[in-house]
Structure formats: structure tokens, C-alpha cells
């Protein structure tokens, strides 16, 4: 039964076609041009003192750009990405790109694993093996999962919307169409952070008959009702969301320039990895350069820095809160990492989610799948089997 609350966009995304295998291949000419641009970068002067005071650490970016130009091996990353089966399927006029890796055990749990901004499926690569084939990764008694990892329309190597209106609600319906109608899962689970949290919440709200359980690692909702953030909380939110104001109002005014500059793209993305992760001022302690650059390539090589940021404008124009009441009836698990910038009090979340599981960790930040993969793996294995009879 389709909920009467579902907006009209649902009928459009139900228009779908066949599923076809896909292979990522960035042309040599693009890689060569990227190297040339990196080697010709015009650098601004750094100011002594706090290296992240102005939003980007020039010495770190100099080192990263030099590594990108001279040592980074995109072809190696491509091989890994292509080693897992991935596909295109047209939904609502967009070629939706997704990885679909089936579990080794019978009755594996279908899990929709959702990335966010400025991330990509790269965040989940180290989780694929342990989740789909636990016996081969030292956990023979752990449940296995059928993983479905789509790219958000406009992100990465999938199709880019060619018309306005692809906001969060339309994307949520498209992802449910993928899981329920295209792949044929009557019920499935969802895990996500960042946009993965927001889209997962929206899918669960509009399709509670399809979503058996939801797990999030960005415990966020804006204030609602009589909730008012304390002054220090509002100051923190204002500092965190500088990018959000730009991307929600005038994204093309600056992303068109980023699409023409590998340094520009990298600086905008790396600032978020620096500000939102638990790194104590040392990014190399948390992320390898190869991981960061492979993620950046999802935006640079495809020019998706433009189409991805348009999602924020589309979501703003929808006029629907990112997430908030009424309560989402789907059982929800929450993983709380202390450096998550969008963490709000639990009582705020209790008015939005039906929280059945809550766990706090002593380290980690916004990019849980990269920063704390073992913790997130344990969360997924612990929470979801309760709702699938496993």
C-alpha cells in the first residue's frame, strides 16, 4: 500500500528500464590533462599560524596535489571499484548507478548503504567483504548482507539530472524504486550518514512498509516545535554550515570554477574531511592520500562537483525540512561518534525517530565508515538481524 503522504514525484520515478552492467573508465586524456593542470597550479601565499584558520591548509594541499600529479594511481583505484559488480538502471529519466554485491549466505539481509557529501561509495569499500562474506573475513557466525550502494543522482559516475526538481524527496522515492521495484526486495534495511541519513529517513517515512529498519551515524534534526538551541549550539551550527548556505543558495556561482580546477575541487572537499573527522589536526593519521584522492576523483573526473552541489539548492526549493517530525515509525539504530559536527541532543531525535538502539563511541567523526570501520561493521551486524529473523 502506498502512503497517501507520498508526493506526486513518486509516479515519475516509477518510470524505469533495464539493469545493465557498468564499468568505470576515465579516459587517458582526462588523466593527462589533470596532471598538467596540477603541475601548473597557481598557489596563494599561506599565512603563518593556525593552518586551518581560513578553511584550507595550503602546505597540506601542496603536498596532496604533488602526490596527485606524480604518484597517485587512478587505474589501481578503478580496478578495485570495478572488481565489485555495479550497474546502471534508468529511473525517472536518470541513469542511476549502483553497486550490488550479494551476500554469501542464503537469506542475506538486503542493505541499502547510502553515502553523503562530500563522500562517495569509496567510504564503504573496506566494508564490502566483511558484510557480504563474513566467513572469509574471520566471522563465520556473523550475518551476511546483500549490499546495494547507489550513487546519489548527480554524484560520481552515474547520470546527472537534466531537469530541475531532483531534490531529496524525489531521490528517496528513486532509491525505494531501485530496491523494491527494480531489484525486487519486499523489505530492506538502510544505513547512512550525512545525506545517507537524510535520504534514509525520508525513504523510511514515505515507505515504512518496505523499510524494515534504519541505522544512522549522523544523529541530526533541526530544532522543531519549542526546541531552541543554546547560544553555543547555534554558534557551532553557524560555523559548521558555511558551505551549506552557499550550496543551498548559489551553487553554480562557485562550483563552475571548481569544475575547472583540481585544486579548487580538492580544497573544498578536503576542508570538510579536516573539519568533520576526528583527526587532531593530522589528516594523514585518519585517511590515506590514496583514499582522499579516489574520493575526490568522483567529483573531479566526472565534473560532478557542479551537479552534486545542486542537490542542496533543490532540497531548499522543495520546502521540506531535511528531517523532523512527525515521528518516523521504522525501528532506528543510532551510532554516536563524538566528532560528528551535526550531533544534537537525543531528546530532539526521540521526536523524529523510533529509536530502538543507541550506542556512543569514544572516538570518530562524520566519516564513520572510513574512520571507524570496525565499529560501524559491528553496529550493522548487531542491529539489523533483529528485524529479519536472522
Buried (B, 14 or more C-beta within 10 A) or exposed (E): EEEEEBBEBBEBBBEBEEBEEBEBEBEEEBBEEBBEBBEEBEEEEBEEEEBEEEBBBBEBBBEBBBBBBEEBEBEEBBEEBEEBEBBBBBBBBBBBBBBBBBBEBEEBBBBBBBBBBBBBBBBBBBBBBBBBBBEEBEBEEBBBBBBBBBBBBBBBBBBBBEEEEBBBBBBBBBBBBBBBBBBEBEBBBBBBBBBBBBBBBBBBBBBBBBBBBBBBBBBBBBBEEEBEBEEEBEEBBEEBBEBBEBBBEEBEEBBEEBBEBBBBBBBBBBBBBBBBBBBEEEBEEBBEBBBBBBBBBBBBBBBBBBBBBBBBBBBBEBEBEBBBEEBBEBBBBBBBBEBBBBBBEBEBBEBBBBBBBBBEBEEBBBBBBBBBBEBBBBBBBBBBBBBBEB
